[in-house]
Amino acid sequence: MSAAAVPVISVRGIEKSYRALRVLSGIDLEVQRGTVFALLGSNGAGKTTLVRILSTLLRADAGAASIDGLDVAEQPAAVREAISLTGQFAAVDERLSGRENLVLIARLRHLRSPGAIADDLLARFSLTDAGGRKASTYSGGMRRRLDIAMSLIGNPSVIFLDEPTTGLDPEARQEVWQTVRDLAAGGTTVLLTTQYLEEAEQLADRIAILHRGRIIVDGTLGELRQLLPRPTVEYVEKQPTLEDVFFALTGENAADTDSDTTASQN
């Protein structure tokens, strides 16, 4: 098996219960290197619990998992060096500027040239013009982009994004989606948890649906669509979505929200 074919994330039989409440009931999944894997499920399905186990913040009751060949339970320190976790809410220090947040994380990781690392990430995430401003002045999308940029310091091979667009408006959500696409294009492996069907459809190379603690289906979007009966062909008038209306009325579109949001904040 070639190196590219070896899964960077491997999960076998993971179980987790909180007293009488079983949250995960034997989870199996694999994530290939350089792909976006979406774990889709409603609130309480167990998505965050699984991410916490994979990121060494929680210990499973049974089963095994590895990240980049490192056993999550037996080699937690090494696993933490290989991954990064971005939670549901941006973990930036709003009293610091965007650049200061990045420099701080680089110093905590004992990396050389923290200023250069910060400047490179500001440019990569289209935050250079806002880098000197306090993070408290950032829009929701900018704050989330800064949070993801902070998580990439140290070049982790895997990044976990747990509900990354929760609470964001349509413009900010589009910004984050483009950021995830850019990460994947750059070779980063992304495991994304979400309860938004459109988010998984837009971003994921592969999708697993987690329901009541079990993976009930795992495949590409095309493979998942084939599970349903062939549709009958009907001609109907397509109604615009609320998102279509929003961007039409504001005079913006998904492609230019990144630059427009940054400009509006300056």
N, C-alpha and C positions, 0 to 999 in steps of 0.2 A: 504494500500500500504506500503510495507517495505521500510526502509530507503534507501536500495540499489536501489530500483526502482524509487525513487524520483529524477527527473532530477536536476543536480547541476546548469545547465544553462537553463533558460526558456525564450524564446522570443516570444512575441505575437504582431503581427500587427505593427512592427516597420517601421516607415516611416521617410525619411529624404530628403530634397531638398535644393539646393543652388540656391536661386532665382528661375529662370524658369527651372532649371535642376533638375529633380527628380532622386535621386541616389538610394534610397531604397523605394520599393513600397509594404509595408505590409509583412514584413519578419516574418515567424513563424519557430521556430526550438527548439529542446530540445537536451541536451547533458547529458548522464548518467555519474555518478561518476566513476572515474578511467578508462575512455576510451579516445581514440584519435579520435577526430571529425575533419574531413577535410572539409574546406569550399573552394571549387574549383571554379575558375572563371578566365577569362581573365583580363588584365589590364583595369581598369575603371568599373569593374562589381559592385563595391561597397563593396568589402571584407574589406578593411582597414577602411572604414566609419563605418561598423557594429562593428568591433573590437574597434574602438575609442568610440563608444556609450556604448558598454558593459564594457569598462574599465573606464568609467566616464569622458573621455576626451572631449566628445561631447554629446550634448543633442539631443534626438530624437524629431521630430516634432509631432509624434503620436505613440501610442502603448506603450507597457510595457515590461520590461525585469528584470529578477532577477538572482542573483548569490548566490548560497548557501542559498536561501531563503531571500536574502536581495534585496530590490528594488533599481535598479541602479540609478533612478532619485531621489528617496526620501532619500536614505541612502548612498550617494556616499562615505563618509569617511569610513564607515564600509565595503563597497564593496572593496575599495582600500586595506584594511587590509587583505582581503581574496584572492586577486588575484595578479598576476604579469604579466607584459607585456614586451615581447622582440620584438623590432621593426625589420625593414628590415636590419638595419646596427648595428653592435655590438657597444654598448654604453659603452665601457671600456675606462678608462683613460690610454693612452699609455705611459704616463710618470711614472706611478706607476707599480710595479710588479704585477703579478697575485694575490699573496697573499695580497698585500696592497689594491688592488681593493676590494677584498672580505671583508677585515677587515673594510674598510671605509663604505661599505654598512651596515655591521652589526652594526657599531657604530651609523650610521644615523638612524637605526631602534631601537636604544636604547636597544640592546640585550646584555645579559651577556655573557662573555667569547668570544669576537669576534675573538680572535686568534684561539681558538679551533674550532669555526664554520668554519673559513677559511680553516684550515688544513683538516677538515672532507670533505669539498666540493672539495678541491684540489685532495684528494684521490679518492673521488667518481667519479670525471670526468677525472681521469688519468692525472692530471696536477701537481702532487707533485714535480717531478723532475724539472719542469719549473716554479714552484711557486715563486722562488726568482728572476726570470728574468723580465725585463720590458716587458709589454704587447706589446710594439712596435716590439719586436723580434719574436712574435708568428706568426705561420701560420694562414691562414684564418680560418681553422677548429678549431684550438686551441683557437683563439680569440672568435669565436662563442660559443664554449663550455664554456669558461670563462663567457661570457655574460649570458648564460643560468644559469650557476651556481650562478651568482650574483642575478638573478631573483628569485632563490629558497630560498634565505635567508629570514627567517621568516616563512617558511613552508606554502606557500599559497596553498589553496585547488585547485585553478584553475590557469593555466598558458596559456597565449595567445602568440602564436608564429606567428608573421606576416611575411610571406615570409622568413622563416629562412635560406634558402639556396640560396637566390639571390646573384649572383656574385661569388659563390664558385666553385672551381674546383671539379672534380669527387671524388677525395680522401676526401676533406673536406666535401663534401655533404654526403658521406657515414658515416663520423664521426658524423655529426649532426643527421642523421637518427638513428644511434645506440643510441645516447643520448636520442632521443625522445622515442625509444622503452624502454629504461631503466626507463625513467620517468613514463611511463604507467605501467610498471611492478611493480614499487614502489607505485602505487596507485594514482599518480597525474593525474588530469583531464587536458587534453590538447586540446585546440581548435587551430587548425593549418590552416592558410590561405596559399594557394599556387595556382600557375597557371600551375604547372607541374603535368601532369597526373600520371606519374610514382611515384611521391612522395606520392600522395594520395593513390595510389594502394598499395604501400609498407607499409605505416604506419597506415592508418585509420581503425578503427573499423566501422565507419559510415562516409558516404560522402554526402555532399549536394552540388549541382551545382547551383551557383548564376549567373544569366544571366539577364542583363539589369534591375538590381534592384529587381529581384524576384528569389525565390527558385523554380527552375523548377523540381527538383527531389531530394529526400532525402532517403537514404537507405544504406544497406550494399553493398559491392562490388558485392556479389552474387545476391542481389536483383536488382541492377542496370543492371547487365548482362542479367537478365531475361527479361528486357524491350525490348531487341533486338530479332529479329527472330532467331530461331534455326539455327546455322551455318551449311553449307554443309561441309562434310568431304572431305578434299583434302590432298594429301601427297605432301609436298613441302620441299625443302631443306632450313633449317633455316640458315639465314645469321647472322653472329655475329653483335652485335650492336657496335657503336663507343666506348661505355664504356667497352665492352668486349675486344676490341682491345687495349684500353688504359691500362687496367690492365694486359693484356697478355704481352705487350711490356715492361711494367715497372717491370714485375716480381712480382707484388703485387696482392692482392685481397681484397675484401670488408671486410673480417674478420680481417685482420691484419693491415689495414691502420692506426688505432688508435695508435698502439704501434710504427709502423714505422715512422709515422709523428712526434711523440714526440721524438724518437731517433734521427731523422735527424736534429732536431732543437737544439740538445744539443752538 
